[in-house]
């Protein structure tokens, strides 16, 4: 299973295995990583699963849909590496993925 | 120590456990749920779970280890039957009794059932829980005829999944239009059009009079219009607050368990959260009973804060969503509170928003594939933002500019 490292805004790291086919958001929830609320459960409706994707993986995490981009426009502390983790499907290529969590979701 | 007992194991219960521990609640927590499943998300039931795109374990809101680590015992598949407010006990269907210091009702709602003759025939289903969907799924095959009673969100979401699967779909709605109780005629017309384009037959102003067994296990649906033959019937005619145990205990109930802005019921040791609660919303200036994930989550947070001695009123703009075909409908506020309708974008493009204004301020928005309109609309509602209707209606004026 691909390994994903979630880094809390405090710097605390959680490296966990996430089954392919799940989303990066689900990987955090299943492994009790704090800082990803995902109120809507992955429907791209709430922007509470915001993460920063490590630059090395930007291409591998796929393109943002228009819906995701516009939802992100209204999240807090957004930058060019921002993604909604419910919209990133875990694939074998994402083994080693590092995502950081914003302080605002703490 | 008696600690906290939570009756109902859904979205609100899961959030309450999480928020209680975040807020520093140290006593034991016991969650009692009548379904055999840990807290799970209901919105996908009529969408990706029905279609088979989402497996059951992906519905679970949090993994089992979460509850273990939080020191919350899940008692599943057992119903709470009685609450004694004096003795501070909850009696279960097994006869067991749990003592509590603080009690929360997160009982949610149950489906309104058909009362017409023949409504108990096999082949007639409701959609509220995992078990309901599992019962429907074997019949959900291309070519089968499905009659959906009720053109609300559940009915239309089921219609969308069924049409995509290749079933022959008929929606029967007693009112003049689908979604009549929840949105404007513009939105109803739009969604009816989308469904008709997808091959769904929609019969409005058509009450159902009764059901009869047809040949080969089919169901004959007798309506105010044509008689319909169905391989399966799904009824989505609304839900009712699950308040009987609370009411029998003597708690004030009126279209839900009546609570204050801190989710406190009429007994100082009792809270009610989510679909089952009737609560005041200071932003909207009225009492509400909401059937939504947002309400379950945000009210649970407010209840947890109050229980831990840090009361913060629950005052959020309600929000909802619905997925049908390629459309994401995002809703903020309550459109019934608006007087004037402003449409931004062309419905024919399948990307537009309907704003509902009250005294010049945005009271609600229904946004179809239009996230900026939804997100900014939500902020505008919270701020009771006065807007120029002409600018709001002009898609060339960015939404962000209207907030300035």
Interface residues (C-beta under 8 A of the other chain):
Chain A: X22 X26 X29 X30 X31 X32 X39 X40 X41 X43 X44 X45 X46 X47 X66 X67 X70 X71 X73 X74
Chain B: X41 X43 X44 X58 X61 X62 X63 X65 X66 X69 X293 X294 X297 X319 X321 X323 X328 X330 X369 X371 X372 X375 X376
